[in-house]
Amino acid sequence: MHSEACAYLVGLRGAGRSFNTERTYAGRIALYLTYCADHGVDWTRPSLPQLLAMMRWLVDEPLPPKGRRVATEARYREERTANAIMGTVGELLTWCSLQGWVPVTVVSQLIQPKYLHYTPPGFDAGEDGQNRNVKGRRIKFRVAVPGYEWLSDDEIHRLIGFTTHARDRFLVSLLAVTGMRIGEALGLRREDMHFLPDSTSLGCRVEGPHVHVRRRRNSNDAYAKSPEPRWIPVEADTVGAYAEYRYERDEVAEAVACDMVFVNLFRAPLGEPMKYPSTYELFKRLAERAGFRARPHMLRHSAITRWVRSGVARDVCQDMAGHVSPSSMDPYTHTTDQDKRDAVELVAAKRKEARQ
């Protein structure tokens, strides 16, 4: 056990960071410490060239094969992944510096002055633009901003059509309608499913069918990212899909005692809550059948995009999505291919009208 790294992870937990963040950071820190041990680097006093060498190593070193499969071709980390790892390393060293375990000079080499020529919406640049001078990361690759992946209504319908079990149909439908994160869905308990027209008998004053999302510690490590509880309305089709799933679930005796909504019904351990790996395997199979990329988060993006494009108020979208900051809604407001086509045709029509 590495006492300083463990103390840092405990600090993350104390600061209210999610379990998934803690788990992800633990892997990145372990990678950094292992690299330092293998390359003779003092983890408390890495020089800038040594950190740059690690960043290059992250993208040049082939990754080990997944599971027991024989690798057909070498896999490598993307530069974006390397940036995330080095960002975590920087946070670790900065925190350890505050504890007196890492020299301040080590942390100072990680940052450099940066002037914001372009500011995000809502940014206060100050009367004289003084707030544009910020501290930026010195160690990172320059990468292009990725496109946001989402699914059309037709693709979602096709994806649901390729499911073979009522449980899987309900999971895909629920994610597509509510915009939940996959961790929030896997963390649902049966007491959260208020699918009656009136839930006052359950001690809930919310009208109409809905589902509650709450942060809890769960045995399957599913965790709600948002610290604030929320509820999300659902429509009749989702209620019907849940009823079909309940019939399927009731056929498995091992699932009766489990309070979690999504459980293993078709392979051991029967009746145990579904976990992240099995869920991602499910979406991988569905994507192969459908012939297009399909990941759980794409359904979340699709749901929020539909809300925005349907004219739902931004603050309502933010509340249902479980975003703490209004700026978190920005990535979900994007143009479609039809928007671009309509814009070109509109300009062309106006030019034609002007010539007549």
Protein Blocks (a to p, Z undefined) as FASTA:
>chain_A
ZZklmmmmmmmmmnopafklmmmmmmmmmmmmmmmmmnopafklccfklmmmmmmmmmmp
ccddehjbccfbdcdddfklmmmmmmmmmmmmmmmmmnopacfklmmmmpccdddfbace
hiagbjnopmmpccddfbdcdddddddddddfklmmmmmmmpcbfklmmmmmmmmmnopa
fklmmmpcfklmccbfblklnopabecjdddddddddfklpacfblbdcdddddfklmmm
mmmmmmmmmmpmklmmpmbfbdcfkbccehiacdfklmmmmmmmmmmmnopacdfklmmm
mmmmmmmmnopafklmmmmnopablklmmmmmccdfklmmmmmmmmmmmmmmmmZZ
